[in-house]
Amino acid sequence: MRVDDADLLTEVLTETPTYSTDLKALVLPMVDQQEGTIETVSAQTGLPKSTLYYWLAGWNQAQRTTKRKR
């Protein structure tokens, strides 16, 4: 497991009362680092798996939309 910004992630989770774009920006690369293993990232962050799946689906949709505009 490699999490480059573990201290920053802990700080954001502690200080952020709701899920922010900053939190998403820290967590989504973790999903990539864990080769898409949502269960592992959920365990590492304490975030619900459903939230991670939702964020990942949103990111994937945004990427598809961006590619169509090119």
All heavy atoms as a GROMACS GRO file, in nm:
protein
  557
    1MET      N    1   0.084  -0.118   0.000
    1MET     CA    2   0.000   0.000   0.000
    1MET      C    3   0.089   0.124   0.000
    1MET      O    4   0.186   0.131   0.072
    1MET     CB    5  -0.088  -0.002   0.125
    1MET     CG    6  -0.164   0.127   0.142
    1MET     SD    7  -0.265   0.129   0.292
    1MET     CE    8  -0.142   0.152   0.416
    2ARG      N    9   0.051   0.223  -0.083
    2ARG     CA   10   0.125   0.348  -0.089
    2ARG      C   11   0.025   0.463  -0.083
    2ARG      O   12  -0.058   0.478  -0.171
    2ARG     CB   13   0.205   0.356  -0.218
    2ARG     CG   14   0.302   0.472  -0.220
    2ARG     CD   15   0.367   0.488  -0.356
    2ARG     NE   16   0.301   0.599  -0.421
    2ARG     CZ   17   0.253   0.597  -0.544
    2ARG    NH1   18   0.261   0.491  -0.616
    2ARG    NH2   19   0.194   0.702  -0.595
    3VAL      N   20   0.032   0.540   0.022
    3VAL     CA   21  -0.050   0.659   0.032
    3VAL      C   22   0.043   0.776   0.061
    3VAL      O   23   0.098   0.787   0.170
    3VAL     CB   24  -0.156   0.646   0.145
    3VAL    CG1   25  -0.238   0.771   0.155
    3VAL    CG2   26  -0.245   0.525   0.121
    4ASP      N   27   0.064   0.859  -0.040
    4ASP     CA   28   0.161   0.966  -0.029
    4ASP      C   29   0.116   1.078   0.066
    4ASP      O   30   0.197   1.141   0.131
    4ASP     CB   31   0.190   1.027  -0.166
    4ASP     CG   32   0.255   0.927  -0.259
    4ASP    OD1   33   0.326   0.837  -0.209
    4ASP    OD2   34   0.233   0.937  -0.380
    5ASP      N   35  -0.014   1.102   0.072
    5ASP     CA   36  -0.064   1.214   0.151
    5ASP      C   37  -0.145   1.167   0.271
    5ASP      O   38  -0.248   1.223   0.304
    5ASP     CB   39  -0.152   1.303   0.062
    5ASP     CG   40  -0.073   1.366  -0.051
    5ASP    OD1   41   0.041   1.409  -0.026
    5ASP    OD2   42  -0.124   1.372  -0.164
    6ALA      N   43  -0.098   1.064   0.340
    6ALA     CA   44  -0.173   1.006   0.451
    6ALA      C   45  -0.198   1.108   0.562
    6ALA      O   46  -0.308   1.116   0.616
    6ALA     CB   47  -0.100   0.885   0.507
    7ASP      N   48  -0.099   1.189   0.596
    7ASP     CA   49  -0.117   1.289   0.701
    7ASP      C   50  -0.220   1.394   0.659
    7ASP      O   51  -0.305   1.435   0.737
    7ASP     CB   52   0.015   1.358   0.736
    7ASP     CG   53   0.114   1.264   0.802
    7ASP    OD1   54   0.069   1.165   0.862
    7ASP    OD2   55   0.234   1.289   0.790
    8LEU      N   56  -0.212   1.434   0.534
    8LEU     CA   57  -0.308   1.532   0.482
    8LEU      C   58  -0.449   1.474   0.480
    8LEU      O   59  -0.545   1.542   0.515
    8LEU     CB   60  -0.267   1.577   0.341
    8LEU     CG   61  -0.348   1.688   0.277
    8LEU    CD1   62  -0.349   1.812   0.364
    8LEU    CD2   63  -0.290   1.721   0.140
    9LEU      N   64  -0.462   1.349   0.443
    9LEU     CA   65  -0.592   1.283   0.441
    9LEU      C   66  -0.652   1.281   0.582
    9LEU      O   67  -0.768   1.315   0.600
    9LEU     CB   68  -0.582   1.141   0.387
    9LEU     CG   69  -0.709   1.059   0.392
    9LEU    CD1   70  -0.818   1.122   0.306
    9LEU    CD2   71  -0.682   0.917   0.348
   10THR      N   72  -0.574   1.245   0.681
   10THR     CA   73  -0.623   1.242   0.818
   10THR      C   74  -0.669   1.381   0.862
   10THR      O   75  -0.774   1.396   0.924
   10THR     CB   76  -0.513   1.190   0.912
   10THR    OG1   77  -0.476   1.059   0.871
   10THR    CG2   78  -0.559   1.188   1.057
   11GLU      N   79  -0.592   1.482   0.827
   11GLU     CA   80  -0.627   1.620   0.862
   11GLU      C   81  -0.759   1.661   0.797
   11GLU      O   82  -0.846   1.718   0.863
   11GLU     CB   83  -0.515   1.714   0.818
   11GLU     CG   84  -0.542   1.860   0.850
   11GLU     CD   85  -0.428   1.949   0.802
   11GLU    OE1   86  -0.313   1.903   0.798
   11GLU    OE2   87  -0.457   2.064   0.768
   12VAL      N   88  -0.775   1.631   0.670
   12VAL     CA   89  -0.898   1.668   0.600
   12VAL      C   90  -1.017   1.593   0.657
   12VAL      O   91  -1.124   1.651   0.678
   12VAL     CB   92  -0.885   1.644   0.447
   12VAL    CG1   93  -1.018   1.660   0.377
   12VAL    CG2   94  -0.782   1.739   0.388
   13LEU      N   95  -1.003   1.464   0.683
   13LEU     CA   96  -1.113   1.386   0.739
   13LEU      C   97  -1.154   1.441   0.876
   13LEU      O   98  -1.273   1.444   0.909
   13LEU     CB   99  -1.074   1.239   0.752
   13LEU     CG  100  -1.073   1.158   0.624
   13LEU    CD1  101  -1.010   1.022   0.648
   13LEU    CD2  102  -1.213   1.144   0.566
   14THR      N  103  -1.059   1.485   0.954
   14THR     CA  104  -1.086   1.535   1.088
   14THR      C  105  -1.152   1.673   1.084
   14THR      O  106  -1.244   1.700   1.161
   14THR     CB  107  -0.955   1.544   1.169
   14THR    OG1  108  -0.895   1.415   1.172
   14THR    CG2  109  -0.980   1.592   1.310
   15GLU      N  110  -1.107   1.758   0.994
   15GLU     CA  111  -1.152   1.897   0.993
   15GLU      C  112  -1.268   1.924   0.898
   15GLU      O  113  -1.322   2.034   0.898
   15GLU     CB  114  -1.035   1.988   0.956
   15GLU     CG  115  -0.925   1.986   1.059
   15GLU     CD  116  -0.808   2.074   1.022
   15GLU    OE1  117  -0.814   2.143   0.919
   15GLU    OE2  118  -0.710   2.073   1.097
   16THR      N  119  -1.308   1.829   0.819
   16THR     CA  120  -1.412   1.852   0.720
   16THR      C  121  -1.542   1.788   0.767
   16THR      O  122  -1.554   1.666   0.772
   16THR     CB  123  -1.371   1.791   0.584
   16THR    OG1  124  -1.243   1.842   0.549
   16THR    CG2  125  -1.470   1.827   0.476
   17PRO      N  126  -1.642   1.871   0.801
   17PRO     CA  127  -1.767   1.816   0.850
   17PRO      C  128  -1.849   1.744   0.742
   17PRO      O  129  -1.922   1.652   0.770
   17PRO     CB  130  -1.844   1.938   0.904
   17PRO     CG  131  -1.784   2.054   0.832
   17PRO     CD  132  -1.643   2.016   0.801
   18THR      N  133  -1.835   1.787   0.618
   18THR     CA  134  -1.901   1.721   0.507
   18THR      C  135  -1.795   1.688   0.403
   18THR      O  136  -1.684   1.740   0.408
   18THR     CB  137  -2.008   1.810   0.442
   18THR    OG1  138  -1.948   1.932   0.398
   18THR    CG2  139  -2.120   1.844   0.540
   19TYR      N  140  -1.831   1.604   0.309
   19TYR     CA  141  -1.735   1.564   0.207
   19TYR      C  142  -1.711   1.680   0.111
   19TYR      O  143  -1.802   1.732   0.051
   19TYR     CB  144  -1.785   1.443   0.131
   19TYR     CG  145  -1.814   1.323   0.218
   19TYR    CD1  146  -1.923   1.242   0.194
   19TYR    CD2  147  -1.731   1.291   0.324
   19TYR    CE1  148  -1.948   1.131   0.273
   19TYR    CE2  149  -1.756   1.180   0.403
   19TYR     CZ  150  -1.864   1.101   0.377
   19TYR     OH  151  -1.889   0.991   0.456
   20SER      N  152  -1.588   1.718   0.096
   20SER     CA  153  -1.552   1.830   0.011
   20SER      C  154  -1.482   1.781  -0.115
   20SER      O  155  -1.443   1.664  -0.126
   20SER     CB  156  -1.457   1.924   0.087
   20SER     OG  157  -1.332   1.859   0.109
   21THR      N  158  -1.463   1.872  -0.208
   21THR     CA  159  -1.388   1.839  -0.328
   21THR      C  160  -1.242   1.808  -0.294
   21THR      O  161  -1.179   1.728  -0.361
   21THR     CB  162  -1.396   1.952  -0.432
   21THR    OG1  163  -1.354   2.075  -0.372
   21THR    CG2  164  -1.537   1.968  -0.486
   22ASP      N  165  -1.191   1.871  -0.188
   22ASP     CA  166  -1.054   1.842  -0.145
   22ASP      C  167  -1.042   1.697  -0.098
   22ASP      O  168  -0.944   1.629  -0.129
   22ASP     CB  169  -1.011   1.935  -0.030
   22ASP     CG  170  -0.993   2.078  -0.073
   22ASP    OD1  171  -0.973   2.102  -0.195
   22ASP    OD2  172  -1.000   2.167   0.013
   23LEU      N  173  -1.143   1.651  -0.026
   23LEU     CA  174  -1.141   1.513   0.020
   23LEU      C  175  -1.148   1.417  -0.098
   23LEU      O  176  -1.074   1.320  -0.104
   23LEU     CB  177  -1.257   1.487   0.117
   23LEU     CG  178  -1.269   1.347   0.174
   23LEU    CD1  179  -1.142   1.308   0.248
   23LEU    CD2  180  -1.390   1.336   0.264
   24LYS      N  181  -1.235   1.447  -0.193
   24LYS     CA  182  -1.244   1.363  -0.313
   24LYS      C  183  -1.110   1.359  -0.385
   24LYS      O  184  -1.066   1.254  -0.433
   24LYS     CB  185  -1.350   1.416  -0.408
   24LYS     CG  186  -1.490   1.396  -0.360
   24LYS     CD  187  -1.587   1.452  -0.463
   24LYS     CE  188  -1.727   1.461  -0.410
   24LYS     NZ  189  -1.818   1.519  -0.509
   25ALA      N  190  -1.044   1.476  -0.394
   25ALA     CA  191  -0.915   1.484  -0.463
   25ALA      C  192  -0.807   1.401  -0.394
   25ALA      O  193  -0.714   1.353  -0.459
   25ALA     CB  194  -0.870   1.630  -0.474
   26LEU      N  195  -0.819   1.381  -0.265
   26LEU     CA  196  -0.724   1.298  -0.192
   26LEU      C  197  -0.758   1.150  -0.202
   26LEU      O  198  -0.670   1.065  -0.210
   26LEU     CB  199  -0.720   1.338  -0.045
   26LEU     CG  200  -0.654   1.472  -0.013
   26LEU    CD1  201  -0.683   1.510   0.132
   26LEU    CD2  202  -0.504   1.462  -0.036
   27VAL      N  203  -0.886   1.119  -0.202
   27VAL     CA  204  -0.929   0.979  -0.195
   27VAL      C  205  -0.931   0.910  -0.332
   27VAL      O  206  -0.891   0.794  -0.342
   27VAL     CB  207  -1.066   0.970  -0.126
   27VAL    CG1  208  -1.122   0.829  -0.132
   27VAL    CG2  209  -1.054   1.015   0.020
   28LEU      N  210  -0.974   0.978  -0.436
   28LEU     CA  211  -0.983   0.912  -0.567
   28LEU      C  212  -0.848   0.858  -0.616
   28LEU      O  213  -0.844   0.747  -0.670
   28LEU     CB  214  -1.048   1.003  -0.670
   28LEU     CG  215  -1.200   1.019  -0.653
   28LEU    CD1  216  -1.254   1.122  -0.751
   28LEU    CD2  217  -1.272   0.886  -0.668
   29PRO      N  218  -0.737   0.928  -0.596
   29PRO     CA  219  -0.608   0.868  -0.634
   29PRO      C  220  -0.576   0.743  -0.553
   29PRO      O  221  -0.507   0.653  -0.602
   29PRO     CB  222  -0.506   0.979  -0.608
   29PRO     CG  223  -0.583   1.105  -0.619
   29PRO     CD  224  -0.720   1.071  -0.564
   30MET      N  225  -0.628   0.735  -0.431
   30MET     CA  226  -0.606   0.615  -0.351
   30MET      C  227  -0.674   0.496  -0.416
   30MET      O  228  -0.619   0.385  -0.413
   30MET     CB  229  -0.660   0.635  -0.209
   30MET     CG  230  -0.582   0.734  -0.127
   30MET     SD  231  -0.659   0.764   0.035
   30MET     CE  232  -0.635   0.604   0.112
   31VAL      N  233  -0.791   0.518  -0.475
   31VAL     CA  234  -0.860   0.409  -0.544
   31VAL      C  235  -0.773   0.360  -0.659
   31VAL      O  236  -0.758   0.239  -0.680
   31VAL     CB  237  -0.999   0.454  -0.594
   31VAL    CG1  238  -1.065   0.346  -0.678
   31VAL    CG2  239  -1.088   0.493  -0.476
   32ASP      N  240  -0.713   0.453  -0.731
   32ASP     CA  241  -0.623   0.416  -0.841
   32ASP      C  242  -0.502   0.339  -0.789
   32ASP      O  243  -0.463   0.237  -0.845
   32ASP     CB  244  -0.580   0.540  -0.918
   32ASP     CG  245  -0.492   0.507  -1.038
   32ASP    OD1  246  -0.536   0.426  -1.122
   32ASP    OD2  247  -0.381   0.562  -1.046
   33GLN      N  248  -0.444   0.386  -0.680
   33GLN     CA  249  -0.327   0.320  -0.621
   33GLN      C  250  -0.360   0.179  -0.575
   33GLN      O  251  -0.275   0.090  -0.580
   33GLN     CB  252  -0.272   0.401  -0.504
   33GLN     CG  253  -0.204   0.529  -0.542
   33GLN     CD  254  -0.160   0.609  -0.422
   33GLN    OE1  255  -0.181   0.571  -0.307
   33GLN    NE2  256  -0.101   0.724  -0.448
   34GLN      N  257  -0.482   0.160  -0.530
   34GLN     CA  258  -0.524   0.027  -0.482
   34GLN      C  259  -0.586  -0.054  -0.596
   34GLN      O  260  -0.654  -0.154  -0.571
   34GLN     CB  261  -0.625   0.042  -0.368
   34GLN     CG  262  -0.567   0.102  -0.243
   34GLN     CD  263  -0.456   0.017  -0.185
   34GLN    OE1  264  -0.456  -0.105  -0.194
   34GLN    NE2  265  -0.358   0.082  -0.124
   35GLU      N  266  -0.564  -0.011  -0.719
   35GLU     CA  267  -0.612  -0.079  -0.839
   35GLU      C  268  -0.762  -0.100  -0.834
   35GLU      O  269  -0.814  -0.205  -0.870
   35GLU     CB  270  -0.537  -0.210  -0.859
   35GLU     CG  271  -0.389  -0.188  -0.880
   35GLU     CD  272  -0.309  -0.316  -0.893
   35GLU    OE1  273  -0.366  -0.426  -0.880
   35GLU    OE2  274  -0.188  -0.304  -0.917
   36GLY      N  275  -0.834   0.003  -0.789
   36GLY     CA  276  -0.979   0.000  -0.791
   36GLY      C  277  -1.044  -0.076  -0.677
   36GLY      O  278  -1.164  -0.099  -0.680
   37THR      N  279  -0.967  -0.112  -0.576
   37THR     CA  280  -1.023  -0.188  -0.465
   37THR      C  281  -1.091  -0.093  -0.366
   37THR      O  282  -1.028  -0.041  -0.274
   37THR     CB  283  -0.914  -0.271  -0.394
   37THR    OG1  284  -0.845  -0.348  -0.492
   37THR    CG2  285  -0.974  -0.364  -0.291
   38ILE      N  286  -1.220  -0.073  -0.388
   38ILE     CA  287  -1.298   0.018  -0.306
   38ILE      C  288  -1.300  -0.027  -0.159
   38ILE      O  289  -1.292   0.055  -0.068
   38ILE     CB  290  -1.443   0.027  -0.360
   38ILE    CG1  291  -1.444   0.088  -0.501
   38ILE    CG2  292  -1.533   0.104  -0.266
   38ILE    CD1  293  -1.409   0.233  -0.510
   39GLU      N  294  -1.307  -0.156  -0.137
   39GLU     CA  295  -1.314  -0.207   0.000
   39GLU      C  296  -1.191  -0.166   0.081
   39GLU      O  297  -1.201  -0.128   0.197
   39GLU     CB  298  -1.328  -0.360   0.000
   39GLU     CG  299  -1.463  -0.409  -0.050
   39GLU     CD  300  -1.475  -0.408  -0.202
   39GLU    OE1  301  -1.372  -0.392  -0.273
   39GLU    OE2  302  -1.588  -0.420  -0.250
   40THR      N  303  -1.074  -0.172   0.019
   40THR     CA  304  -0.950  -0.136   0.087
   40THR      C  305  -0.949   0.013   0.120
   40THR      O  306  -0.916   0.053   0.231
   40THR     CB  307  -0.828  -0.171   0.000
   40THR    OG1  308  -0.830  -0.310  -0.026
   40THR    CG2  309  -0.698  -0.133   0.068
   41VAL      N  310  -0.986   0.096   0.022
   41VAL     CA  311  -0.987   0.241   0.044
   41VAL      C  312  -1.091   0.277   0.151
   41VAL      O  313  -1.066   0.364   0.234
   41VAL     CB  314  -1.011   0.317  -0.087
   41VAL    CG1  315  -1.019   0.466  -0.063
   41VAL    CG2  316  -0.899   0.285  -0.186
   42SER      N  317  -1.204   0.212   0.149
   42SER     CA  318  -1.306   0.236   0.251
   42SER      C  319  -1.251   0.205   0.390
   42SER      O  320  -1.271   0.283   0.484
   42SER     CB  321  -1.430   0.152   0.221
   42SER     OG  322  -1.526   0.168   0.322
   43ALA      N  323  -1.183   0.094   0.402
   43ALA     CA  324  -1.124   0.056   0.531
   43ALA      C  325  -1.016   0.155   0.574
   43ALA      O  326  -1.004   0.189   0.692
   43ALA     CB  327  -1.066  -0.085   0.523
   44GLN      N  328  -0.938   0.204   0.480
   44GLN     CA  329  -0.829   0.297   0.511
   44GLN      C  330  -0.881   0.433   0.553
   44GLN      O  331  -0.822   0.500   0.637
   44GLN     CB  332  -0.738   0.315   0.390
   44GLN     CG  333  -0.656   0.195   0.356
   44GLN     CD  334  -0.583   0.209   0.222
   44GLN    OE1  335  -0.624   0.286   0.136
   44GLN    NE2  336  -0.477   0.134   0.206
   45THR      N  337  -0.990   0.478   0.492
   45THR     CA  338  -1.039   0.613   0.514
   45THR      C  339  -1.158   0.623   0.608
   45THR      O  340  -1.186   0.730   0.661
   45THR     CB  341  -1.082   0.677   0.380
   45THR    OG1  342  -1.191   0.603   0.326
   45THR    CG2  343  -0.967   0.684   0.283
   46GLY      N  344  -1.229   0.513   0.625
   46GLY     CA  345  -1.351   0.517   0.705
   46GLY      C  346  -1.471   0.569   0.627
   46GLY      O  347  -1.578   0.588   0.684
   47LEU      N  348  -1.453   0.593   0.499
   47LEU     CA  349  -1.563   0.639   0.415
   47LEU      C  350  -1.648   0.521   0.370
   47LEU      O  351  -1.593   0.414   0.342
   47LEU     CB  352  -1.509   0.713   0.292
   47LEU     CG  353  -1.437   0.844   0.320
   47LEU    CD1  354  -1.362   0.891   0.196
   47LEU    CD2  355  -1.536   0.950   0.366
   48PRO      N  356  -1.779   0.540   0.359
   48PRO     CA  357  -1.864   0.430   0.312
   48PRO      C  358  -1.830   0.389   0.169
   48PRO      O  359  -1.797   0.474   0.086
   48PRO     CB  360  -2.005   0.489   0.319
   48PRO     CG  361  -1.996   0.608   0.407
   48PRO     CD  362  -1.855   0.658   0.395
   49LYS      N  363  -1.839   0.260   0.143
   49LYS     CA  364  -1.812   0.210   0.008
   49LYS      C  365  -1.906   0.275  -0.092
   49LYS      O  366  -1.865   0.308  -0.203
   49LYS     CB  367  -1.825   0.058   0.002
   49LYS     CG  368  -1.713  -0.014   0.073
   49LYS     CD  369  -1.723  -0.163   0.053
   49LYS     CE  370  -1.821  -0.217   0.156
   49LYS     NZ  371  -1.826  -0.364   0.158
   50SER      N  372  -2.031   0.296  -0.053
   50SER     CA  373  -2.128   0.356  -0.145
   50SER      C  374  -2.085   0.497  -0.187
   50SER      O  375  -2.103   0.536  -0.302
   50SER     CB  376  -2.267   0.358  -0.083
   50SER     OG  377  -2.267   0.434   0.037
   51THR      N  378  -2.028   0.571  -0.095
   51THR     CA  379  -1.979   0.706  -0.127
   51THR      C  380  -1.864   0.698  -0.225
   51THR      O  381  -1.859   0.774  -0.323
   51THR     CB  382  -1.934   0.779   0.001
   51THR    OG1  383  -2.046   0.793   0.088
   51THR    CG2  384  -1.874   0.915  -0.030
   52LEU      N  385  -1.773   0.605  -0.204
   52LEU     CA  386  -1.659   0.590  -0.295
   52LEU      C  387  -1.705   0.547  -0.434
   52LEU      O  388  -1.655   0.599  -0.535
   52LEU     CB  389  -1.560   0.490  -0.238
   52LEU     CG  390  -1.496   0.530  -0.104
   52LEU    CD1  391  -1.410   0.417  -0.051
   52LEU    CD2  392  -1.417   0.658  -0.117
   53TYR      N  393  -1.800   0.454  -0.442
   53TYR     CA  394  -1.853   0.414  -0.572
   53TYR      C  395  -1.920   0.532  -0.642
   53TYR      O  396  -1.905   0.551  -0.763
   53TYR     CB  397  -1.954   0.299  -0.557
   53TYR     CG  398  -1.890   0.164  -0.541
   53TYR    CD1  399  -1.903   0.092  -0.423
   53TYR    CD2  400  -1.817   0.106  -0.644
   53TYR    CE1  401  -1.845  -0.033  -0.408
   53TYR    CE2  402  -1.757  -0.019  -0.629
   53TYR     CZ  403  -1.773  -0.088  -0.511
   53TYR     OH  404  -1.714  -0.211  -0.497
   54TYR      N  405  -1.993   0.614  -0.568
   54TYR     CA  406  -2.060   0.731  -0.624
   54TYR      C  407  -1.958   0.830  -0.678
   54TYR      O  408  -1.973   0.881  -0.790
   54TYR     CB  409  -2.147   0.795  -0.516
   54TYR     CG  410  -2.220   0.918  -0.562
   54TYR    CD1  411  -2.330   0.908  -0.646
   54TYR    CD2  412  -2.179   1.044  -0.520
   54TYR    CE1  413  -2.398   1.021  -0.688
   54TYR    CE2  414  -2.246   1.157  -0.561
   54TYR     CZ  415  -2.355   1.145  -0.645
   54TYR     OH  416  -2.421   1.259  -0.687
   55TRP      N  417  -1.855   0.858  -0.601
   55TRP     CA  418  -1.750   0.950  -0.646
   55TRP      C  419  -1.680   0.897  -0.770
   55TRP      O  420  -1.652   0.971  -0.864
   55TRP     CB  421  -1.648   0.974  -0.536
   55TRP     CG  422  -1.696   1.054  -0.420
   55TRP    CD1  423  -1.818   1.116  -0.406
   55TRP    CD2  424  -1.625   1.080  -0.300
   55TRP    NE1  425  -1.825   1.179  -0.285
   55TRP    CE2  426  -1.708   1.159  -0.218
   55TRP    CE3  427  -1.500   1.045  -0.254
   55TRP    CZ2  428  -1.669   1.203  -0.092
   55TRP    CZ3  429  -1.461   1.088  -0.129
   55TRP    CH2  430  -1.544   1.167  -0.049
   56LEU      N  431  -1.649   0.769  -0.770
   56LEU     CA  432  -1.580   0.708  -0.883
   56LEU      C  433  -1.668   0.712  -1.008
   56LEU      O  434  -1.619   0.743  -1.117
   56LEU     CB  435  -1.540   0.565  -0.849
   56LEU     CG  436  -1.449   0.494  -0.947
   56LEU    CD1  437  -1.319   0.571  -0.969
   56LEU    CD2  438  -1.419   0.354  -0.899
   57ALA      N  439  -1.796   0.686  -0.993
   57ALA     CA  440  -1.888   0.692  -1.107
   57ALA      C  441  -1.895   0.834  -1.163
   57ALA      O  442  -1.894   0.854  -1.285
   57ALA     CB  443  -2.027   0.644  -1.067
   58GLY      N  444  -1.898   0.933  -1.075
   58GLY     CA  445  -1.900   1.073  -1.119
   58GLY      C  446  -1.773   1.111  -1.193
   58GLY      O  447  -1.777   1.180  -1.295
   59TRP      N  448  -1.660   1.066  -1.142
   59TRP     CA  449  -1.532   1.095  -1.206
   59TRP      C  450  -1.526   1.029  -1.344
   59TRP      O  451  -1.485   1.091  -1.441
   59TRP     CB  452  -1.416   1.047  -1.119
   59TRP     CG  453  -1.283   1.087  -1.172
   59TRP    CD1  454  -1.220   1.205  -1.150
   59TRP    CD2  455  -1.198   1.011  -1.258
   59TRP    NE1  456  -1.100   1.207  -1.216
   59TRP    CE2  457  -1.084   1.089  -1.284
   59TRP    CE3  458  -1.209   0.885  -1.315
   59TRP    CZ2  459  -0.981   1.045  -1.365
   59TRP    CZ3  460  -1.105   0.841  -1.395
   59TRP    CH2  461  -0.993   0.920  -1.419
   60ASN      N  462  -1.568   0.903  -1.351
   60ASN     CA  463  -1.568   0.833  -1.479
   60ASN      C  464  -1.659   0.900  -1.580
   60ASN      O  465  -1.624   0.913  -1.698
   60ASN     CB  466  -1.608   0.686  -1.461
   60ASN     CG  467  -1.498   0.605  -1.396
   60ASN    OD1  468  -1.380   0.638  -1.406
   60ASN    ND2  469  -1.536   0.500  -1.326
   61GLN      N  470  -1.776   0.945  -1.536
   61GLN     CA  471  -1.869   1.014  -1.626
   61GLN      C  472  -1.807   1.145  -1.676
   61GLN      O  473  -1.818   1.178  -1.793
   61GLN     CB  474  -2.002   1.042  -1.555
   61GLN     CG  475  -2.102   1.114  -1.641
   61GLN     CD  476  -2.141   1.034  -1.765
   61GLN    OE1  477  -2.157   0.912  -1.758
   61GLN    NE2  478  -2.156   1.101  -1.876
   62ALA      N  479  -1.743   1.218  -1.588
   62ALA     CA  480  -1.678   1.343  -1.628
   62ALA      C  481  -1.569   1.317  -1.730
   62ALA      O  482  -1.552   1.394  -1.827
   62ALA     CB  483  -1.620   1.414  -1.506
   63GLN      N  484  -1.495   1.209  -1.716
   63GLN     CA  485  -1.389   1.175  -1.811
   63GLN      C  486  -1.448   1.140  -1.947
   63GLN      O  487  -1.396   1.182  -2.049
   63GLN     CB  488  -1.305   1.057  -1.759
   63GLN     CG  489  -1.225   1.090  -1.635
   63GLN     CD  490  -1.134   1.209  -1.655
   63GLN    OE1  491  -1.055   1.213  -1.748
   63GLN    NE2  492  -1.147   1.309  -1.570
   64ARG      N  493  -1.559   1.067  -1.949
   64ARG     CA  494  -1.623   1.032  -2.076
   64ARG      C  495  -1.676   1.157  -2.145
   64ARG      O  496  -1.664   1.172  -2.266
   64ARG     CB  497  -1.737   0.932  -2.053
   64ARG     CG  498  -1.686   0.791  -2.027
   64ARG     CD  499  -1.799   0.691  -2.030
   64ARG     NE  500  -1.895   0.707  -1.923
   64ARG     CZ  501  -1.884   0.651  -1.803
   64ARG    NH1  502  -1.779   0.574  -1.775
   64ARG    NH2  503  -1.975   0.670  -1.711
   65THR      N  504  -1.734   1.248  -2.068
   65THR     CA  505  -1.787   1.373  -2.123
   65THR      C  506  -1.675   1.457  -2.182
   65THR      O  507  -1.690   1.512  -2.291
   65THR     CB  508  -1.863   1.451  -2.015
   65THR    OG1  509  -1.969   1.370  -1.965
   65THR    CG2  510  -1.919   1.581  -2.070
   66THR      N  511  -1.564   1.465  -2.112
   66THR     CA  512  -1.449   1.542  -2.160
   66THR      C  513  -1.395   1.485  -2.290
   66THR      O  514  -1.363   1.559  -2.382
   66THR     CB  515  -1.337   1.545  -2.052
   66THR    OG1  516  -1.388   1.603  -1.934
   66THR    CG2  517  -1.217   1.622  -2.101
   67LYS      N  518  -1.387   1.354  -2.300
   67LYS     CA  519  -1.334   1.290  -2.422
   67LYS      C  520  -1.427   1.313  -2.540
   67LYS      O  521  -1.381   1.328  -2.653
   67LYS     CB  522  -1.315   1.140  -2.399
   67LYS     CG  523  -1.197   1.110  -2.311
   67LYS     CD  524  -1.179   0.962  -2.289
   67LYS     CE  525  -1.061   0.936  -2.197
   67LYS     NZ  526  -1.043   0.794  -2.170
   68ARG      N  527  -1.559   1.318  -2.516
   68ARG     CA  528  -1.653   1.342  -2.626
   68ARG      C  529  -1.642   1.482  -2.680
   68ARG      O  530  -1.669   1.506  -2.798
   68ARG     CB  531  -1.796   1.317  -2.580
   68ARG     CG  532  -1.833   1.171  -2.582
   68ARG     CD  533  -1.977   1.158  -2.550
   68ARG     NE  534  -1.987   1.160  -2.406
   68ARG     CZ  535  -2.086   1.112  -2.335
   68ARG    NH1  536  -2.190   1.059  -2.395
   68ARG    NH2  537  -2.086   1.116  -2.205
   69LYS      N  538  -1.604   1.578  -2.598
   69LYS     CA  539  -1.595   1.719  -2.640
   69LYS      C  540  -1.474   1.745  -2.727
   69LYS      O  541  -1.466   1.845  -2.795
   69LYS     CB  542  -1.593   1.810  -2.519
   69LYS     CG  543  -1.724   1.817  -2.447
   69LYS     CD  544  -1.718   1.910  -2.329
   69LYS     CE  545  -1.850   1.915  -2.257
   69LYS     NZ  546  -1.845   2.005  -2.141
   70ARG      N  547  -1.378   1.656  -2.727
   70ARG     CA  548  -1.253   1.678  -2.802
   70ARG      C  549  -1.273   1.657  -2.946
   70ARG      O  550  -1.326   1.611  -3.021
   70ARG     CB  551  -1.142   1.587  -2.752
   70ARG     CG  552  -1.098   1.626  -2.615
   70ARG     CD  553  -0.987   1.537  -2.571
   70ARG     NE  554  -0.954   1.568  -2.432
   70ARG     CZ  555  -0.868   1.501  -2.363
   70ARG    NH1  556  -0.805   1.401  -2.414
   70ARG    NH2  557  -0.843   1.533  -2.239
   0.00000   0.00000   0.00000
